[in-house]
Amino acid sequence: MRALIVLLAYACAALSAALVSLAFTVISLGGESMTFGHYIFGVLFFASLAAIYALPVAIPTIAYSEFKKVRSWKVFVSAGFILGAVLVIFFAGAITNFTFGFAAMLMLCSICGAMAYWLVAWRWLGPKADTGAL
């Protein structure tokens, strides 16, 4: 059961990062010529990219939090910040017209995705503390 919660939380993290990314894209490019299909494709495309690019940081963070039963949101904010920094460094070398706005989007997407994981896996569906009451 816990593995399903982890997968659901990871999917929610990728989806939330995709929604933030899509919001930045619509704001910067203007969404007046986009159809509903464009939005759906954009969310699915960005979610798949977010899920793939987050793996190098997400796997160790999730494994650590699951095996050590770490429920602190600070661990996930740190992981999101580290992932964002790694993505900024990676894309800054790969894209010629890298801007501060793109860097901010990567950082915000990473932190929002990590916090979405924490919210689902540890806050809403996480193991509850034993209070001793029946």
N, CA, C and O of each residue as an XYZ file, in Angstrom:
536
protein
N       0.828     -1.202      0.000
C       0.000      0.000      0.000
C       0.871      1.266      0.000
O       0.558      2.245     -0.677
N       1.955      1.230      0.760
C       2.820      2.407      0.845
C       3.447      2.727     -0.515
O       3.635      3.896     -0.851
N       3.771      1.695     -1.296
C       4.355      1.918     -2.622
C       3.376      2.656     -3.531
O       3.794      3.496     -4.328
N       2.098      2.362     -3.428
C       1.091      3.075     -4.229
C       1.000      4.541     -3.814
O       0.825      5.420     -4.659
N       1.118      4.799     -2.530
C       1.087      6.185     -2.056
C       2.304      6.943     -2.579
O       2.196      8.102     -2.979
N       3.466      6.281     -2.573
C       4.683      6.912     -3.095
C       4.519      7.224     -4.580
O       4.879      8.315     -5.022
N       3.984      6.291     -5.350
C       3.770      6.527     -6.783
C       2.751      7.636     -7.022
O       2.947      8.483     -7.894
N       1.681      7.635     -6.263
C       0.673      8.694     -6.381
C       1.276     10.050     -6.022
O       1.024     11.045     -6.703
N       2.062     10.090     -4.967
C       2.693     11.349     -4.558
C       3.682     11.824     -5.616
O       3.773     13.023     -5.879
N       4.426     10.899     -6.229
C       5.380     11.285     -7.261
C       4.648     11.817     -8.498
O       5.092     12.777     -9.127
N       3.528     11.184     -8.835
C       2.721     11.671     -9.964
C       2.164     13.059     -9.661
O       2.137     13.917    -10.543
N       1.725     13.288     -8.438
C       1.234     14.616     -8.053
C       2.354     15.643     -8.095
O       2.129     16.792     -8.476
N       3.554     15.241     -7.709
C       4.701     16.151     -7.761
C       5.006     16.540     -9.203
O       5.224     17.714     -9.501
N       5.021     15.560    -10.091
C       5.287     15.850    -11.503
C       4.178     16.725    -12.089
O       4.452     17.634    -12.872
N       2.939     16.455    -11.716
C       1.814     17.248    -12.215
C       1.873     18.686    -11.704
O       1.615     19.624    -12.459
N       2.206     18.861    -10.443
C       2.274     20.234     -9.915
C       3.428     21.003    -10.556
O       3.284     22.190    -10.852
N       4.566     20.349    -10.774
C       5.673     21.017    -11.463
C       5.269     21.376    -12.887
O       5.637     22.436    -13.394
N       4.515     20.495    -13.527
C       4.062     20.759    -14.892
C       3.097     21.938    -14.941
O       3.154     22.751    -15.864
N       2.224     22.032    -13.966
C       1.274     23.151    -13.945
C       1.985     24.481    -13.721
O       1.619     25.488    -14.327
N       2.992     24.494    -12.860
C       3.774     25.717    -12.651
C       4.515     26.077    -13.931
O       4.540     27.239    -14.336
N       5.116     25.082    -14.562
C       5.842     25.306    -15.811
C       4.913     25.815    -16.905
O       5.266     26.732    -17.647
N       3.738     25.229    -17.006
C       2.775     25.667    -18.010
C       2.298     27.090    -17.726
O       2.101     27.878    -18.651
N       2.114     27.412    -16.464
C       1.704     28.775    -16.111
C       2.771     29.781    -16.533
O       2.446     30.839    -17.073
N       4.031     29.461    -16.293
C       5.114     30.348    -16.746
C       5.108     30.476    -18.259
O       5.306     31.568    -18.793
N       4.884     29.375    -18.949
C       4.877     29.396    -20.413
C       3.735     30.247    -20.946
O       3.932     31.051    -21.857
N       2.556     30.080    -20.390
C       1.398     30.851    -20.847
C       1.604     32.334    -20.565
O       1.262     33.174    -21.397
N       2.160     32.665    -19.399
C       2.394     34.064    -19.055
C       3.428     34.685    -19.984
O       3.258     35.815    -20.443
N       4.506     33.942    -20.262
C       5.575     34.523    -21.075
C       5.238     34.561    -22.562
O       5.626     35.499    -23.258
N       4.527     33.563    -23.051
C       4.205     33.516    -24.477
C       2.829     34.070    -24.794
O       2.547     34.412    -25.943
N       1.991     34.161    -23.814
C       0.614     34.589    -24.053
C      -0.211     33.395    -24.491
O       0.172     32.686    -25.421
N      -1.307     33.169    -23.850
C      -2.097     31.981    -24.127
C      -3.314     32.224    -24.983
O      -4.190     31.362    -25.059
N      -3.400     33.372    -25.633
C      -4.628     33.659    -26.376
C      -4.819     32.757    -27.585
O      -5.953     32.554    -28.017
N      -3.742     32.210    -28.146
C      -3.890     31.354    -29.324
C      -3.876     29.864    -28.963
O      -3.890     29.010    -29.850
N      -3.848     29.557    -27.679
C      -3.795     28.155    -27.261
C      -5.200     27.601    -27.073
O      -6.083     28.271    -26.538
N      -5.387     26.376    -27.520
C      -6.659     25.693    -27.330
C      -6.573     24.811    -26.088
O      -5.507     24.665    -25.490
N      -7.690     24.234    -25.716
C      -7.723     23.337    -24.562
C      -6.796     22.143    -24.787
O      -6.137     21.682    -23.856
N      -6.747     21.649    -26.009
C      -5.858     20.538    -26.345
C      -4.391     20.885    -26.148
O      -3.593     20.050    -25.721
N      -4.044     22.134    -26.467
C      -2.666     22.582    -26.230
C      -2.333     22.551    -24.744
O      -1.238     22.147    -24.355
N      -3.275     22.976    -23.921
C      -3.042     22.965    -22.477
C      -2.874     21.539    -21.962
O      -1.964     21.264    -21.179
N      -3.738     20.641    -22.393
C      -3.644     19.243    -21.948
C      -2.322     18.639    -22.397
O      -1.637     17.989    -21.607
N      -1.958     18.847    -23.658
C      -0.680     18.325    -24.146
C       0.481     18.931    -23.366
O       1.428     18.230    -23.009
N       0.408     20.228    -23.102
C       1.470     20.899    -22.360
C       1.641     20.330    -20.962
O       2.766     20.103    -20.518
N       0.537     20.099    -20.265
C       0.615     19.537    -18.915
C       1.207     18.135    -18.956
O       2.083     17.810    -18.155
N       0.740     17.305    -19.879
C       1.270     15.934    -19.971
C       2.744     15.931    -20.367
O       3.535     15.154    -19.831
N       3.108     16.799    -21.301
C       4.497     16.870    -21.743
C       5.405     17.345    -20.612
O       6.434     16.727    -20.338
N       5.026     18.441    -19.955
C       5.848     18.958    -18.862
C       5.876     17.999    -17.673
O       6.897     17.897    -16.993
N       4.769     17.294    -17.408
C       4.759     16.329    -16.309
C       5.717     15.175    -16.576
O       6.418     14.722    -15.671
N       5.746     14.702    -17.810
C       6.678     13.610    -18.126
C       8.123     14.088    -18.029
O       8.984     13.355    -17.543
N       8.398     15.304    -18.484
C       9.751     15.848    -18.333
C      10.115     16.036    -16.864
O      11.231     15.718    -16.452
N       9.188     16.545    -16.086
C       9.447     16.745    -14.660
C       9.722     15.422    -13.961
O      10.627     15.331    -13.131
N       8.953     14.408    -14.291
C       9.155     13.099    -13.663
C      10.512     12.512    -14.025
O      11.159     11.889    -13.183
N      10.945     12.700    -15.245
C      12.232     12.143    -15.686
C      13.403     12.931    -15.116
O      14.338     12.345    -14.571
N      13.359     14.252    -15.235
C      14.481     15.072    -14.772
C      14.617     15.074    -13.253
O      15.705     15.337    -12.741
N      13.562     14.795    -12.531
C      13.628     14.801    -11.069
C      14.204     13.510    -10.494
O      14.607     13.483     -9.331
N      14.248     12.456    -11.276
C      14.673     11.158    -10.744
C      16.010     11.151    -10.013
O      16.089     10.555     -8.939
N      17.073     11.781    -10.536
C      18.351     11.698     -9.819
C      18.327     12.266     -8.399
O      19.093     11.814     -7.547
N      17.481     13.226     -8.134
C      17.374     13.777     -6.787
C      16.207     13.139     -6.036
O      16.276     12.958     -4.820
N      15.148     12.802     -6.745
C      13.953     12.270     -6.097
C      14.164     10.866     -5.516
O      13.703     10.578     -4.412
N      14.843     10.016     -6.237
C      15.013      8.635     -5.751
C      15.745      8.593     -4.410
O      15.251      7.962     -3.476
N      16.918      9.251     -4.281
C      17.568      9.207     -2.962
C      16.753      9.893     -1.860
O      16.745      9.433     -0.719
N      16.071     10.984     -2.197
C      15.279     11.692     -1.194
C      14.101     10.849     -0.733
O      13.833     10.751      0.464
N      13.399     10.241     -1.679
C      12.259      9.393     -1.329
C      12.725      8.175     -0.549
O      12.105      7.804      0.449
N      13.808      7.549     -0.990
C      14.329      6.375     -0.276
C      14.714      6.750      1.154
O      14.385      6.030      2.096
N      15.408      7.870      1.315
C      15.802      8.326      2.647
C      14.578      8.589      3.516
O      14.522      8.152      4.665
N      13.603      9.300      2.971
C      12.425      9.638      3.773
C      11.593      8.410      4.119
O      10.998      8.347      5.195
N      11.546      7.444      3.223
C      10.754      6.243      3.501
C      11.441      5.315      4.506
O      10.801      4.812      5.429
N      12.736      5.091      4.325
C      13.428      4.152      5.210
C      13.690      4.726      6.592
O      13.670      3.993      7.581
N      13.933      6.019      6.671
C      14.188      6.663      7.963
C      12.921      7.259      8.572
O      12.953      7.784      9.685
N      11.802      7.179      7.842
C      10.516      7.735      8.281
C      10.623      9.225      8.599
O      10.098      9.703      9.604
N      11.308      9.938      7.726
C      11.479     11.386      7.875
C      10.243     12.068      7.306
O       9.929     11.913      6.126
N       9.547     12.819      8.145
C       8.314     13.461      7.721
C       8.452     14.967      7.584
O       7.469     15.648      7.290
N       9.639     15.500      7.789
C       9.840     16.945      7.799
C       9.754     17.531      6.389
O      10.337     17.002      5.443
N       9.024     18.619      6.274
C       8.922     19.315      4.988
C      10.247     19.944      4.590
O      10.480     20.208      3.411
N      11.116     20.186      5.563
C      12.402     20.819      5.277
C      13.279     19.933      4.396
O      14.047     20.440      3.578
N      13.171     18.635      4.553
C      13.933     17.705      3.712
C      13.508     17.860      2.257
O      14.347     17.854      1.356
N      12.216     17.999      2.031
C      11.704     18.078      0.666
C      11.942     19.454      0.044
O      12.173     19.544     -1.161
N      11.892     20.522      0.832
C      12.247     21.841      0.307
C      13.714     21.835     -0.101
O      14.076     22.364     -1.152
N      14.553     21.237      0.733
C      15.983     21.149      0.406
C      16.201     20.349     -0.870
O      16.991     20.745     -1.727
N      15.512     19.237     -0.999
C      15.644     18.417     -2.205
C      15.160     19.177     -3.436
O      15.787     19.099     -4.493
N      14.062     19.905     -3.315
C      13.565     20.709     -4.428
C      14.534     21.810     -4.805
O      14.729     22.098     -5.986
N      15.143     22.425     -3.801
C      16.129     23.471     -4.073
C      17.360     22.885     -4.766
O      17.874     23.470     -5.719
N      17.828     21.740     -4.292
C      18.990     21.086     -4.911
C      18.669     20.693     -6.348
O      19.476     20.921     -7.250
N      17.498     20.107     -6.565
C      17.102     19.740     -7.922
C      17.030     20.975     -8.818
O      17.515     20.947     -9.950
N      16.437     22.044     -8.328
C      16.356     23.268     -9.115
C      17.733     23.799     -9.468
O      17.965     24.217    -10.603
N      18.653     23.786     -8.506
C      20.011     24.262     -8.767
C      20.713     23.384     -9.802
O      21.408     23.892    -10.682
N      20.534     22.071     -9.695
C      21.141     21.157    -10.672
C      20.566     21.416    -12.067
O      21.310     21.441    -13.048
N      19.258     21.609    -12.159
C      18.633     21.888    -13.458
C      19.086     23.228    -14.030
O      19.305     23.344    -15.236
N      19.228     24.233    -13.182
C      19.700     25.536    -13.657
C      21.108     25.400    -14.213
O      21.402     25.933    -15.283
N      21.976     24.700    -13.509
C      23.353     24.505    -13.987
C      23.356     23.717    -15.291
O      24.090     24.048    -16.223
N      22.534     22.674    -15.353
C      22.470     21.843    -16.554
C      21.969     22.634    -17.758
O      22.586     22.611    -18.823
N      20.858     23.327    -17.588
C      20.272     24.054    -18.710
C      21.033     25.327    -19.059
O      21.007     25.762    -20.211
N      21.711     25.932    -18.084
C      22.491     27.139    -18.380
C      23.607     26.827    -19.364
O      23.962     27.671    -20.186
N      24.158     25.630    -19.289
C      25.203     25.240    -20.228
C      24.658     24.745    -21.556
O      25.375     24.739    -22.557
N      23.401     24.331    -21.576
C      22.833     23.737    -22.790
C      22.035     24.717    -23.640
O      21.870     24.493    -24.840
N      21.542     25.786    -23.053
C      20.686     26.742    -23.771
C      21.447     28.055    -23.931
O      21.994     28.592    -22.968
N      21.472     28.555    -25.143
C      22.238     29.781    -25.401
C      21.563     31.031    -24.849
O      22.253     31.928    -24.362
N      20.256     31.117    -24.910
C      19.563     32.317    -24.416
C      18.896     32.035    -23.063
O      17.712     32.317    -22.879
N      19.653     31.487    -22.134
C      19.179     31.179    -20.787
C      18.923     32.490    -20.040
O      19.789     33.364    -20.005
N      17.750     32.627    -19.449
C      17.378     33.862    -18.772
C      17.125     33.622    -17.292
O      16.991     32.485    -16.841
N      17.065     34.714    -16.553
C      16.752     34.636    -15.131
C      15.334     34.088    -14.918
O      15.098     33.338    -13.971
N      14.408     34.454    -15.779
C      13.038     33.953    -15.666
C      12.953     32.446    -15.822
O      12.183     31.788    -15.122
N      13.744     31.895    -16.739
C      13.768     30.441    -16.922
C      14.373     29.768    -15.699
O      13.898     28.718    -15.266
N      15.423     30.368    -15.138
C      16.035     29.825    -13.923
C      15.039     29.853    -12.768
O      14.943     28.892    -12.005
N      14.303     30.948    -12.641
C      13.297     31.057    -11.580
C      12.200     30.015    -11.763
O      11.726     29.429    -10.789
N      11.795     29.784    -13.016
C      10.777     28.771    -13.279
C      11.272     27.389    -12.872
O      10.531     26.627    -12.251
N      12.517     27.055    -13.212
C      13.066     25.744    -12.842
C      13.110     25.569    -11.323
O      12.755     24.511    -10.802
N      13.544     26.606    -10.626
C      13.609     26.533     -9.160
C      12.211     26.385     -8.552
O      11.997     25.561     -7.662
N      11.274     27.183     -9.037
C       9.917     27.134     -8.502
C       9.246     25.803     -8.812
O       8.570     25.242     -7.950
N       9.418     25.289    -10.020
C       8.850     23.985    -10.380
C       9.400     22.883     -9.486
O       8.657     22.014     -9.030
N      10.694     22.923     -9.242
C      11.328     21.893     -8.427
C      10.841     21.935     -6.981
O      10.530     20.901     -6.391
N      10.778     23.123     -6.428
C      10.332     23.245     -5.036
C       8.852     22.906     -4.908
O       8.455     22.241     -3.951
N       8.027     23.351     -5.856
C       6.590     23.017     -5.828
C       6.371     21.509     -5.977
O       5.525     20.930     -5.296
N       7.127     20.887     -6.858
C       7.015     19.437     -7.021
C       7.409     18.687     -5.765
O       6.726     17.744     -5.366
N       8.498     19.093     -5.141
C       8.939     18.437     -3.908
C       7.921     18.626     -2.784
O       7.659     17.701     -2.015
N       7.357     19.816     -2.695
C       6.362     20.055     -1.656
C       5.051     19.317     -1.941
O       4.357     18.906     -1.012
N       4.719     19.152     -3.201
C       3.535     18.354     -3.537
C       3.747     16.905     -3.118
O       2.829     16.263     -2.607
N       4.953     16.389     -3.332
C       5.244     15.024     -2.876
C       5.073     14.931     -1.372
O       4.411     14.018     -0.877
N       5.666     15.871     -0.634
C       5.553     15.845      0.826
C       4.095     15.930      1.263
O       3.665     15.220      2.172
N       3.343     16.806      0.607
C       1.956     17.008      0.990
C       1.136     15.731      0.843
O       0.330     15.403      1.714
N       1.341     15.016     -0.250
C       0.573     13.795     -0.479
C       1.143     12.632      0.329
O       0.397     11.942      1.024
N       2.445     12.408      0.247
C       3.039     11.210      0.853
C       3.132     11.266      2.370
O       3.012     10.233      3.029
N       3.342     12.439      2.933
C       3.563     12.507      4.370
C       2.501     13.295      5.121
O       2.287     13.047      6.307
N       1.845     14.218      4.480
C       0.875     15.033      5.202
C      -0.539     14.452      5.095
O      -1.198     14.241      6.113
N      -1.004     14.195      3.878
C      -2.369     13.712      3.691
C      -2.493     12.206      3.812
O      -3.390     11.715      4.498
N      -1.603     11.461      3.156
C      -1.738     10.012      3.121
C      -0.636      9.285      3.885
O      -0.557      8.058      3.845
N       0.198     10.026      4.570
C       1.318      9.431      5.277
C       0.881      8.659      6.510
O      -0.262      8.762      6.957
N       1.815      7.881      7.051
C       1.490      7.157      8.278
C       1.167      8.133      9.399
O       1.866      9.127      9.596
N       0.136      7.845     10.106
C      -0.297      8.728     11.193
C       0.414      8.333     12.491
O       0.683      7.158     12.742
N       0.704      9.330     13.292
C       1.352      9.083     14.578
C       0.383      8.359     15.506
O      -0.811      8.656     15.531
N       0.902      7.429     16.248
C       0.086      6.676     17.195
C      -0.148      7.537     18.435
O       0.799      7.881     19.143
N      -1.388      7.878     18.694
C      -1.708      8.713     19.833
C      -2.082      7.886     21.056
O      -2.244      8.439     22.144
N      -2.217      6.603     20.903
C      -2.580      5.746     22.009
C      -4.087      5.581     22.173
O      -4.530      4.704     22.914
N      -4.873      6.396     21.506
C      -6.330      6.311     21.611
C      -6.843      5.252     20.658
O      -6.291      5.054     19.576
N      -7.891      4.580     21.063
C      -8.497      3.549     20.215
C      -9.588      4.084     19.382
O     -10.199      3.341     18.613
